[in-house]
Amino acid sequence: MELLFEARLEIRGIEGKLYFVQPKPIVHPQPVLEPDPDSLVDGGGVTVEGTVLKDGGILRMWYNAWPKDWDGQNVNLVGYAESTDGLNWRRPVLNLLEYGNRPNNLCNLGFCMPGVFIDPTAAASHRYRATGCVEPGTVSCGVRVERRGYYTAHSADGLFWELDSATAPWHSSDVITSIYHPGQARAIAMMKHNPRVLNVPRRSIWEASMRAGVWSTPVSALVPDEFDDICAMSRGFASGDYYGMGMLAAGTGTVGFLWQFRHTLPRTPGRGYGVFGAVDITLAYQAREGDRWQHAPGRPDFISHGSAAWNAGAVYTATGPVEIGDEQWLYFGGWRRSHGWYVDEEWQVSAALRDQMVREGAIRIGVARW
């Protein structure tokens, strides 16, 4: 994607007025990966708040698998799939981990929101790197930690992983994405934190980077403001904040696929967190490393929830798009139900609604292309 000419290095100067035009991508009408009703591992749902990479002539996907025995908490099961055309995906039997005493396609990454990228500067043992959230006590395989946090890992093949450290480099609010940016010769991680903004906690985006295998301290990148509330209210919601952000390297700049969480009432009593609502995608951009992150003018939706019944409640993107032919394809998790549908305003899980979500297979993976 080209946003305000970041990828057009031959343009040396601009005179006069600029007019911003944002077309919408084509959303494939059907999911490309669905829950497997015969599988304990991902019979409850599949979502790619994870990664799709083009690697070695194939497309590789790391996704969070929601098992049939899901308890309503965050899920740290990482399923692996492959495709040659981007639409038809197969789940290879890996048997790297035991889960339910049946063959499965789980790798041992064990992260919620697995952000995987290839590090061209690393040794072979660290060719694949990953970021993710781990919380003790959640449904997980392959990772055991004592404290919740954002963790990093490395792998030689993308399937068998080792933590970089048993200590989390960053404290966690559960959502993190990461890519390698060749134009800036660094990896970028975008993570969610919850500072108080406009007198209530707001999910916000913080940025860290990695060079020579060393990650930096996060800095604030995007914080919700009054206009996000206006955009939310104009769509029938009460307020808005940011649930996470995918990225695309664009020349010297970076395009962000910002997850706009638009809240309905009530909020969490006494704390003010938005619990319920829908999630759409808007665009943001950073012209160069270290520059201010800015929104696309007017903040129109790039991908909206509700384009089909299977994404009627919310959409959450992969860490970034992949090139297929002359197009960019951005995979996303589509939720049939709205955010927080299975909990109350105190975040307590309703067993009946949780079980209904599992029966529906309410989480699927689709793709948008341009």
TORLOLUM-496610 format. One line per 3 residues: number of its first residue (from 1); for each residue z, x, y of C-alpha. Coordinates in Angstrom, 1 decimal. Example, Ala and Ser with C-alpha at 12.3 -4.5 7.8 and 13.67 -1.06 7.14 Angstrom:
! residues 2
1> 7.8 12.3 -4.5 | 7.1 13.7 -1.1
END
This chain:
! residues 370
1> 0.0 0.0 0.0 | -0.7 1.2 3.5 | 1.7 0.0 6.1
4> 0.9 1.1 9.7 | -1.3 4.0 8.4 | 1.4 6.1 6.8
7> -1.1 7.2 4.1 | -4.0 7.8 6.6 | -3.4 11.5 7.4
10> -6.8 11.8 9.0 | -5.7 9.5 11.9 | -4.5 11.8 14.6
13> -3.8 9.4 17.4 | -3.9 5.7 18.3 | -4.7 4.1 21.6
16> -4.3 0.5 22.8 | -2.5 -2.3 20.9 | -1.7 -2.5 17.2
19> -1.8 -5.8 15.4 | 0.2 -6.0 12.2 | -1.4 -8.1 9.3
22> 0.6 -8.6 6.1 | -1.3 -10.3 3.3 | 0.5 -11.5 0.2
25> 0.0 -10.0 -3.2 | -1.3 -11.9 -6.2 | 1.5 -12.9 -8.4
28> 0.5 -13.1 -12.1 | 1.1 -16.8 -13.1 | 2.9 -15.9 -16.4
31> 5.6 -13.4 -17.2 | 4.4 -10.2 -18.8 | 7.7 -9.6 -20.8
34> 9.9 -12.4 -22.0 | 13.1 -12.7 -24.0 | 12.7 -12.2 -27.7
37> 14.3 -15.2 -29.4 | 14.7 -13.3 -32.7 | 16.5 -10.4 -31.0
40> 20.2 -10.1 -30.4 | 19.5 -7.3 -28.0 | 17.4 -9.2 -25.4
43> 17.3 -12.7 -26.7 | 19.2 -13.8 -23.5 | 16.8 -12.4 -21.0
46> 14.9 -9.3 -19.7 | 14.8 -8.1 -16.1 | 13.2 -5.0 -14.5
49> 15.6 -4.2 -11.8 | 14.7 -1.0 -13.6 | 11.5 1.1 -13.7
52> 7.8 1.1 -14.7 | 6.1 4.5 -14.6 | 2.6 5.6 -15.5
55> 3.1 8.6 -17.8 | 0.9 10.4 -20.3 | -1.9 7.7 -20.2
58> 0.5 4.8 -20.8 | 2.8 2.6 -18.8 | 6.5 3.0 -19.7
61> 9.2 0.4 -18.8 | 13.0 0.8 -18.7 | 14.5 -2.6 -18.3
64> 17.9 -4.3 -18.6 | 18.2 -6.4 -21.8 | 20.5 -9.4 -21.7
67> 21.8 -10.1 -25.2 | 22.4 -13.4 -26.9 | 26.2 -12.7 -26.8
70> 26.1 -12.0 -23.0 | 29.6 -12.7 -21.5 | 28.4 -13.3 -17.9
73> 29.2 -9.7 -16.7 | 26.9 -6.9 -15.7 | 24.7 -5.7 -18.5
76> 24.2 -2.0 -19.3 | 21.8 -2.3 -22.2 | 18.5 -0.5 -21.4
79> 15.5 -1.7 -23.3 | 12.3 0.4 -23.5 | 8.7 -1.0 -23.7
82> 5.2 0.4 -23.4 | 1.7 -0.9 -22.4 | -1.8 0.3 -22.0
85> -3.1 -2.5 -19.7 | 0.1 -3.5 -17.8 | 0.0 -7.1 -19.1
88> 0.7 -6.8 -22.8 | 3.9 -4.9 -23.6 | 5.3 -3.8 -26.9
91> 8.9 -3.0 -27.8 | 8.8 0.1 -30.0 | 11.6 0.5 -32.6
94> 13.7 3.4 -31.5 | 17.0 2.9 -33.4 | 18.7 5.4 -31.1
97> 21.7 3.0 -30.9 | 23.2 0.5 -33.2 | 23.5 -3.1 -31.8
100> 24.0 -5.9 -34.2 | 22.9 -3.9 -37.3 | 19.2 -4.6 -36.7
103> 16.3 -2.4 -35.5 | 16.0 -2.3 -31.7 | 14.2 -0.8 -28.8
106> 17.3 0.4 -26.9 | 17.5 3.9 -25.4 | 20.9 5.4 -24.8
109> 20.7 5.4 -21.0 | 23.4 2.7 -20.7 | 22.9 2.0 -17.0
112> 22.8 -1.3 -15.1 | 19.7 -1.1 -12.8 | 18.1 2.0 -14.5
115> 16.1 3.9 -11.9 | 13.9 6.4 -13.7 | 11.6 9.0 -12.2
118> 9.8 12.2 -13.2 | 11.1 15.3 -11.4 | 8.1 17.8 -11.2
121> 10.4 20.6 -10.0 | 12.9 20.3 -13.0 | 13.1 22.2 -16.2
124> 11.7 20.5 -19.3 | 15.2 19.3 -20.3 | 15.5 17.5 -17.0
127> 11.9 16.2 -16.6 | 13.2 12.6 -16.5 | 16.0 11.7 -14.2
130> 17.8 8.4 -13.7 | 20.3 6.7 -11.5 | 22.3 3.6 -12.3
133> 25.6 1.7 -12.2 | 28.2 1.9 -15.0 | 31.3 -0.2 -15.2
136> 33.8 0.2 -18.0 | 34.2 -2.9 -20.1 | 30.7 -4.3 -19.5
139> 28.1 -4.8 -22.3 | 26.9 -1.2 -22.8 | 25.6 1.3 -25.2
142> 25.3 5.1 -25.0 | 27.6 5.7 -22.0 | 31.3 5.8 -21.8
145> 33.0 6.3 -18.4 | 36.5 5.8 -17.0 | 35.6 4.5 -13.6
148> 32.9 2.2 -12.1 | 30.3 4.0 -10.0 | 26.8 5.1 -9.5
151> 25.9 7.7 -12.0 | 22.9 10.1 -12.6 | 21.4 11.3 -15.9
154> 18.6 13.5 -17.3 | 16.3 13.5 -20.3 | 13.5 15.5 -21.8
157> 11.6 12.5 -23.2 | 12.9 9.5 -21.2 | 14.6 8.0 -24.3
160> 17.6 10.2 -25.2 | 19.7 10.7 -22.1 | 22.7 12.8 -21.0
163> 24.9 12.1 -18.0 | 24.8 14.8 -15.3 | 28.5 14.4 -14.9
166> 31.3 12.3 -16.3 | 32.4 11.8 -12.6 | 30.3 9.3 -10.5
169> 28.8 11.0 -7.5 | 28.9 7.8 -5.5 | 31.1 4.7 -5.5
172> 29.4 1.6 -6.7 | 28.5 -1.9 -5.5 | 26.2 -2.4 -8.6
175> 22.5 -2.1 -7.3 | 20.7 1.3 -7.0 | 17.0 2.2 -7.2
178> 15.4 5.6 -7.1 | 11.9 7.3 -6.9 | 10.4 10.7 -6.5
181> 8.5 11.1 -3.2 | 5.8 13.8 -3.6 | 4.9 13.7 0.1
184> 8.5 14.6 1.0 | 9.2 16.8 -2.1 | 12.5 15.0 -2.8
187> 13.9 12.2 -4.8 | 15.3 9.1 -3.0 | 18.1 6.8 -4.1
190> 18.8 3.5 -2.4 | 22.2 2.0 -3.2 | 24.0 -1.1 -2.2
193> 27.3 -1.0 -0.2 | 29.2 -3.8 1.5 | 30.5 -3.0 5.0
196> 31.7 -5.7 7.3 | 28.9 -6.8 9.6 | 29.1 -9.8 12.0
199> 32.7 -10.3 10.8 | 31.9 -10.8 7.1 | 31.0 -8.3 4.2
202> 27.3 -7.8 4.1 | 25.3 -6.2 1.3 | 23.6 -3.2 3.0
205> 21.3 -0.4 1.9 | 22.5 3.3 1.9 | 20.2 6.3 1.2
208> 20.8 9.6 -0.6 | 18.3 12.2 -1.5 | 17.9 15.0 -4.1
211> 16.4 18.5 -3.9 | 16.8 21.2 -6.5 | 18.9 18.9 -8.6
214> 21.5 18.3 -6.0 | 22.1 14.8 -4.5 | 23.3 14.3 -0.9
217> 26.0 12.1 0.5 | 24.7 8.6 1.2 | 23.9 7.5 4.8
220> 23.4 4.0 6.1 | 19.7 3.0 6.0 | 19.4 -0.8 6.6
223> 22.2 -3.2 7.7 | 21.7 -6.9 8.1 | 21.6 -8.3 11.6
226> 21.4 -11.6 13.5 | 17.7 -11.9 12.9 | 18.3 -11.9 9.1
229> 20.6 -14.9 9.6 | 17.9 -16.6 11.6 | 15.3 -15.9 8.9
232> 17.6 -17.3 6.3 | 18.5 -20.4 8.4 | 14.8 -21.1 9.1
235> 14.4 -21.4 5.3 | 17.3 -23.7 4.9 | 20.0 -21.1 4.0
238> 23.2 -20.2 5.8 | 23.0 -16.4 6.2 | 21.4 -13.3 4.7
241> 22.0 -9.8 3.5 | 20.2 -7.2 1.3 | 20.7 -7.0 -2.4
244> 18.7 -3.9 -3.0 | 15.3 -2.2 -2.3 | 12.4 -0.8 -4.2
247> 10.3 1.9 -2.7 | 6.7 3.3 -2.5 | 5.8 6.8 -1.3
250> 3.1 6.4 1.3 | 1.9 9.8 2.6 | 4.7 11.2 4.7
253> 6.3 7.7 5.0 | 8.1 5.3 2.6 | 7.6 1.6 2.2
256> 10.6 -0.5 1.2 | 10.5 -3.7 -0.9 | 13.7 -5.2 0.5
259> 15.5 -7.8 -1.6 | 16.6 -10.5 0.9 | 19.6 -12.4 -0.5
262> 19.7 -15.7 1.5 | 23.0 -17.5 1.0 | 24.0 -21.1 0.5
265> 27.6 -22.2 1.0 | 30.4 -21.9 0.1 | 31.3 -18.2 0.4
268> 34.1 -16.5 -1.4 | 37.3 -18.0 0.1 | 39.2 -15.5 2.1
271> 36.7 -12.7 1.8 | 33.4 -14.2 3.1 | 31.0 -12.8 0.5
274> 27.8 -14.8 -0.1 | 27.9 -16.0 -3.7 | 25.0 -18.4 -4.1
277> 21.4 -18.5 -2.9 | 17.9 -17.2 -3.4 | 16.3 -13.8 -3.3
280> 12.9 -13.0 -1.7 | 11.2 -9.7 -0.9 | 10.2 -8.5 2.6
283> 8.8 -5.1 3.7 | 10.5 -2.3 5.5 | 9.3 1.2 6.3
286> 10.3 4.7 7.3 | 7.5 6.7 9.0 | 9.0 10.1 8.1
289> 12.1 11.5 6.3 | 15.1 11.1 8.6 | 13.4 8.4 10.8
292> 14.9 5.0 11.4 | 14.1 2.4 8.8 | 12.4 -0.6 10.4
295> 11.3 -4.0 9.3 | 7.8 -5.4 9.2 | 7.3 -7.5 12.3
298> 8.8 -11.0 12.0 | 10.1 -10.1 8.5 | 7.8 -12.5 6.6
301> 8.2 -12.8 2.8 | 6.0 -10.4 0.8 | 7.0 -12.0 -2.5
304> 8.9 -15.3 -2.5 | 10.9 -16.9 -5.2 | 9.5 -20.2 -6.6
307> 5.9 -19.2 -7.1 | 6.4 -20.5 -10.7 | 9.1 -22.2 -12.7
310> 10.2 -19.0 -14.3 | 11.1 -17.4 -10.9 | 12.3 -20.5 -9.2
313> 15.7 -19.0 -8.3 | 15.2 -15.3 -7.3 | 13.0 -12.2 -7.6
316> 14.2 -8.6 -7.8 | 11.7 -5.7 -7.9 | 11.4 -2.7 -10.0
319> 12.2 0.7 -8.4 | 8.5 0.9 -7.2 | 4.9 0.0 -8.0
322> 2.4 1.8 -10.2 | -1.3 2.3 -9.6 | -3.6 0.5 -12.1
325> -7.3 1.0 -11.3 | -7.7 0.5 -7.5 | -4.6 -1.7 -7.2
328> -0.8 -1.4 -6.9 | 1.2 -3.4 -9.4 | 4.8 -4.1 -8.6
331> 6.9 -5.5 -11.5 | 9.8 -7.8 -10.8 | 12.5 -9.7 -12.5
334> 12.2 -13.5 -12.0 | 15.2 -15.7 -12.5 | 14.8 -19.4 -13.2
337> 18.2 -20.1 -11.7 | 19.5 -19.1 -8.2 | 21.9 -16.2 -7.7
340> 25.4 -17.0 -8.8 | 24.4 -20.3 -10.6 | 26.7 -19.7 -13.5
343> 29.8 -18.8 -11.5 | 32.1 -20.6 -9.0 | 32.9 -19.4 -5.4
346> 35.6 -17.2 -6.9 | 33.1 -15.5 -9.1 | 34.6 -17.0 -12.3
349> 32.0 -17.5 -15.0 | 31.3 -21.0 -16.4 | 30.9 -20.6 -20.1
352> 28.8 -23.7 -20.3 | 26.4 -22.6 -17.6 | 26.3 -19.0 -19.0
355> 25.4 -20.3 -22.4 | 22.7 -22.5 -20.9 | 21.1 -19.5 -19.2
358> 21.0 -17.7 -22.5 | 19.4 -20.6 -24.2 | 16.8 -20.9 -21.5
361> 16.1 -17.2 -21.5 | 16.4 -17.6 -17.7 | 15.4 -14.0 -16.8
364> 11.8 -12.8 -17.3 | 9.6 -10.0 -16.0 | 6.5 -10.6 -14.0
367> 4.1 -8.6 -11.8 | 2.6 -8.9 -8.3 | -0.6 -6.9 -7.4
370> -2.6 -6.0 -4.4
END
